[in-house]
Amino acid sequence: MEVEGPASKSVTWGREPLTRATASYTLHDDRFQLQQRVYDRQFAQLYFYRLLKLRPAVSASAKRRWPSCTEVRVIDAVEDVDCVLVGTLYKEMKLKPSILDEYVKDKTTQQHLGRTRFTSPDDKLVLEDEGARIVLTGPVVPTASLVTGVVASVRGRILPSGEFCVSEICYAELGAQPVAPPPLSLHSPGSGPQVTRAPARYIALTSGLGIGDAGADPLPLQLMVDYLTGALGGREEQTLASGVVRMVIAGGLLASSAALARAGTYADARTREGALAGLRDADAALSQLAAALPLDVMPGEADPANASLPQQALHRALLPWAAAAGEGLVRASNPHEFDVEGVRFLGLSGQNVDDVVRYAELDDRTEVLEWMLRWRHMAPTSPDTLAAYPFHDRDPFVLDTCPHVFFAGNQPEFGTRMVTGEAGQRVRVVSVPAFSASPCLVLVNLDTLACHPIYFNAESMDT
């Protein structure tokens, strides 16, 4: 096992048993629960509510930045007069996939369908408010790094061509942050005294276990299970593992849920057994973890849950052994929001970040997470290119408050950064890699929000 993290001091082996640390826990997933499922509504209401909800924050941000400039509606803007407009951005993209493309025989169009990114130099932005829309132009418009669904404020003037020449642009910026408990210190090194607990307590984050893949090596997963349950490592590793108060699996539990369709009522015993093998292996692994520490399991893109956001919790019947742990297992939604000792965590299984990367020229996944905080929206591309439930009276993805930790699972690699807001907010953003591709467990310190990965590399172990 390869461990990357804080340097450990040499200790003397003792025979005293280690007791796992504990921490208070509060679940905040209520706004992501679907009380009724009605799919005959239009998505326009969701965009309307998003603008209605974010307009005050965006207007206030614009007022602080441009106090002498007047905000007007698009339909009331006068040609060649400096003004401020607030609205929802729409990105016109000629390479954006369409359902009609599946029926096009043009080979050039078919080639675009396999792309992982659909941006081009010809993309342009349109700002739309409650009454009208207008094309944005000018060298300062960051067309490449923006996506459809972002609520923004732009300053500039209307040209004779009818386009709006942008001189500056701003967003809602980070929202109000819950007050951190006294033991939590978010100070920078050297900025003052820091109060910490002894020993440190951690939240463990992982994702993309990919259980059920016949070609995958099961050893890294077993190493992680053994590490967290205290069956692996020396006294130093076990002491660190005993400080993990909760584990969160951010989606990607199964490699694929397609095989579950073969386990229907009319399937024979052999077919049903093979189809359910991956799910049973996942249940066995989760039951070991849930017996050792509190565990939150979120659904992901390939898991047996609804495909559109917010994804509802995995059904109890899918994980009977793990569910037997009672309160030790939390079947969470995606997104998932919770407090541990007053520290607010908010995370998704990664579809939101992946979709932004497809439609914007942003490669750093932690940068995408930072922009979501500044846009005050955790899934801006929904429902345009990211499937979402057609809410008509709310947008649960709006960031009314700012978390202390914001994470996304199933990413290509580990990454982290600290994001600072205008009012002193400090947010630890974490890109959690898919375990099946990069066997990594991310530990977040509840005292300082310091973050470090632990890698389980089976190849480095002696045989």
N, C-alpha and C positions, 0 to 999 in steps of 0.2 A: 504494500500500500504506500503510495506516495502522498505525503502530507505537505501542503503549502499553506502556511499560516504563521501566526506569531511564534517566535522562537520559544521553545520550552526549556525550562531550567531542569537540571538534573535533580531527581528526588530519590529518596530512599524508599524501597519497596516496603509496604506495610500490609498488615493482614486485615485492617479495618475495612468493612464493606463501604462502598461509595453509595451515597443516597442521591437520587436524581433531584435536581432543583425544581422548584415549582413556581408558578406565576399566575396571577389572575388573568382571566380571559373573558372578553365580551364580543359577541358576534354582532355584526352590523350588515347582514345580507338582506334585510327586509325589503329594501327598495329594488332588489334584483329578483324578487319572487314574482312569478306570474300568477295572479289570483284567478284570472280567466284568460282563455286563449281565443281571441277573435282575430281572424286574419283577413277580414273583408274591408279593412280600412286602408286609406291612402297614406303614404309616407309623408305627404306634404305637411300634415299636422305635427309630425315629429320635428321637422325643420323649423316650422313656425314657432313651436314651443322653445326650441333651442335658442333661437334669436331673441325671443321674449325674455328668456331666463338670463342670457349672457349680455344683452344690450346694456343694462345698467353698469356692469363691471367694465365692459369695453369702453363705454362713454366716459366713465370716471378716469380710466387710464389715459384716454385721449385728452381729457381736460387737464390732467396733471402735466402732460407733456406739451400740449399746445393751448395754454390758457387764453390766448388772444384770438383763437380761431373758432368760428361758429360751426356747430354741427347742424346739418340739414338732411332731409330725406333726399333720396336719389331724384325723385320726380320734381323736387323744388330747387335743385342745384342750378345755378346760373352760369352761363358760359364765361370763362376767363375770370372767375372770382374765386379767390382762395377759400376753401371750405373743408369740412370734415364729413365723411360719410361712414356709416356703420352698417354692416350687413354680413351675410353669409357668403363665403367664397364658393364658386363653382369653377372647376378646372376643366376646360375643354381640351381633350386629348384625342388626336386622330388614331392613336394606337390602342386606345382603350377598348377592351374586348366587348363584344355585344353578343347576345344570344343568337342574333341573326347570322353571325359569322360562321356558326356551325354548318350552315346550309350554303355557304359561299364556296364555289368551286375554284375561285382564284387562289393559286398556290401561294402568291405573295401574302395574302391575308391569312392563309392557314399557317404560314411560318410565324406570324406574329403571335398566334395563340399559344405557342410554346415558350414565349418570353417570360423572364422572371421580373422584368421591369418594363413599364409601358410609357415612359417619358420620351419626349422628343423636343428638339429646339422650336418646333412650331406650336407648342402648348401655350395657352393663354388663360388668364384669370378673368372671371366675371364676378362682380359684386352685386348681390341681390338683397334688397330689403323688403318690407311688407308691400311696397307699391310698384317698384320698377327694378330694372337691372341695368348695369353699365359695364362696359369692357374696361379693364385696367391696363394702363400702359406706362412706360417709363423705365429707365435703367435701374431704378431702385426696387422694382417689383421682384420679389424672390420667387418667381414662378416655379422654378425647379424644386424648391424645398417646401412648397405648400401643397395642400390636398383639398379636395372638395369637402365641405362641411365645417371648415374653420370659420368662426365668427371673428371678424377683424375690423379695425378702424383705419381708414386711409385719409391722408391729407393731400390736397392738390387742387387742380382746377380742370374744368371741362374744356377740351379742345374743340375747335370748329368742326372736326370730324365726328364729334359726338362721343369720343373716348375720354376717359378720365386719366389725366397725367398725374401719377402719384409722385409726391416728393418725400413722404414718410409714411410708415405703417407701424401700427402697434396692436397689441392683443390684450386680453383680460389680465394676464399675468397671474401669479400664484394667489390662491384664495387664502382666507383666514385659516390658521393652523390651530388645532386643539392644543390647549396648554399642556405641556409635558409635565410629568410628575417630578417632584423635587430630586429624586435620585438620578434622573436622566440628565446627562450633560451633553450638549451639542456644541460646546466651545471648541474652537480651533486650538491646536497645540500652542501653548504659551499665551493664550488670551485670558487666562485667569484660573482660579482654582477649580478643579473638577471633582465632583462627588461621584464615586463609583461604589458599586456593591462588591463584596468579596464572598465567594468567588463570582466571576462574571457569568451572566446567563445569556443564552443564545436562542435565536429562532433559526431552524434549519430549513433551507429552501432547496427544492430540487424539482425536476420536471422531466417529461419525455422518457419514462422508464422503458417504454416500448416492449412490454412483456407480450410474449406470444410470437415473436419473430424467431422462426426456426433457425435462422443463420446467425443469431446474436449469441455472444458469449454471456452466459448467466453468472459468471464469477464476480464481475464488478458489483452487480446488484446484491449478491449475497454478502460480499465484503462490506457494503454500506449497511446492510441490515445488521450484520454481526458487530460493526463498529458502534452503531447507535444503541444496540441492546447490551453493550458492554462485554461482548464475547470476543473482541479483537483488539489487539494493541497492548502496549505496556501500561504502566500506571499513569504515565503522563497523558496518553491518548484517552484512557478511560476517564480520567479526571475532567478532561475537556468535554468528552461526550456526556458526562453526567450533568454538565451545565446546560445542555440542550433541553429547554422546557417545552418546546413544541416543534413539530415538523409539518411543513406544508408541501404537498405535491401539486404543482401548478399544471395539471393536465398532462395528457400524453401517457396515461396509465397503460394503455394497450397499443401495440404496433398498428393494429387495424381492428375495426369492429365488423368488417365485412363478413367474416366467417360466422358471426353469430346468426346471420340470416339463414344459414344452413341448418340451424338447430331448431327447426320448427316442429310443429306437432306431428307431421307425417315423416319426419326424418328417422332413419333406422338408428339403432343404438351406437354403431360405430361412427356414423357421420356426426351424430350429436356429441359424442365424446370428443371427437377431434375438434369440432367447432368450439366447444366450451373449454378446451384445454388451457388456452391463454388466460381466460377469465379466472379459471380456478387457480392457476399459478399466481396471478395478481392477488387474488383473495388470500392465498396462503402467505405471501410476502407481507401484505398489509396487516394480517392478523398478528404476525410476529412483531411488527412495529407498534401497532395499537396496544399490544399487551405491555410494551416497555415505556411508551411515552405518548402524550396526546398527539393526535394525528388529524390533519385536515386534508381532504382529498377533493380536488377540483376537477371537473370534466374538461376535456380538451377536444381538439378538432377531430381526432380519430376515435374518441371514446363513445360508448353507447348512451348518448344524450342528444337532446335537440341540437340542431346545427347552428341555429341563429342565436345571437347574443340578446339577452343574457342566457347562458346555458344553465339549465336547472340541475340540481344535485343528482348524482347517480342514484338509481333506485336501490333501496336496501336489499332487495332480492338478488342483486348482482354480486353482492359481497357479503354473504351470510356469515362466514367465519369472522371477518373483520368487524361486522356490525355487532357481533356478540360482545365486543369490548364495551358496548354501551356508550357512555359519554366520552370514552377514550378516542372514539372516531367521530369526526365531524364531516358529514357529506355536504360540502360547501358548493355554492354556485360559482359561476365564472361570468363576471368578476366576483372577487371575494374580498370583503372588508372586515377587519377585526382589530380589537385592541388587546395588547398584552402588556400588563402593568402600566396602562395608560399610553403606551406607544402605539400609534395608529398605523396599521399596515393596509395597503390596498394593492391588489395584484390581479393580473389576468393570465390566461394560458398562452398568450402570445399572438393570437390572430390579429389583434389590433395593430401591433407593431409590424408584423409581416405585411399587412395590407398597405400600411403607409409606405413601407420600403418599396413596394411594387409600383406605387404611383407618385413617388417623389425621389429625388436624387439625394437620399440620405442613407449612408451605409452603417454609421455607428448606431447601434441599437439603443445605447444609453442616451444619445442625442435625441433620438425619436421620443423617448420617454420624457426627456426634459421639455421638449416642445409641447407635448401633451399637457404637461403641468402648466406651461405658460399660456396655452390655448384654453385651459380649464376644461378640457374634454378628453376622456380616456379612449374614445373610439370615434374620432372625427369622420372617418370615411364611411361609417354606418349611417344610413342604410344604403348608400349609393353603390359601393363595391364590397362592403362587408355586411353579410346578412344580419339583420336585427329584427326584433319584434316590432310591429307597427304601433308603437305607443301613440295615443292621441291627446293625452292630458299631462304628459311629463316626459322628461328625457333623463333616465337614471344614470346616464354616462357623464353628465355634467358634474364637474368637480366643485361642489358647493364649498367644501372644505379641503384643506391641503393635508395629505397624510405625512407621516414622518418617514415612512418607507414605501416606495412605489416600485413594484417589480413586474416583470413579464417572463413567462416561462417559454420553454421550447425554442430558445434562440441558438444561433450557430456557435457562440462562444460566451464565456463569462466576461462581464464588464460591469463597472460601477463608477459612479461619480456623485459628488455632493452638489445639489442645486440650491442656490440661494435666491430668495425673493426680495422684492423691494421693501417689504416690511420686516425683514429679518428672518423670514421662514427658511428653514433648512431641511431639505428632503434628500434622503439617500435613495438613489435610483439604482436598480440592480437588474442586469440582464442575466437570467438564469439559463444555462445551456441545457439542451436535451441530453439526459443521462445516457441514452443509448448511443449517442455520437461522441459525447465527451463526459465520461463518468465523473461527475462533479457534484459535491454537496456544498452549498453556500451557507456559511454561518454569519448571522447578523447579531452583533453585540447589543443587548438592550440598553446598556448604560451609555455607550458612546456612539452607537450606530456604525461603528467600524465593521468592515465586511471583508471576509477572506474565504477563499475556496479550499476545499479538501478534495483531492483527486484520488480515485481508487483505480490504480493502474495495475491490472493483473499481470502484465508483461514484466513489470519490474520486480515481481516477487520471485524468490528463489524456488526452483522446482526440484 
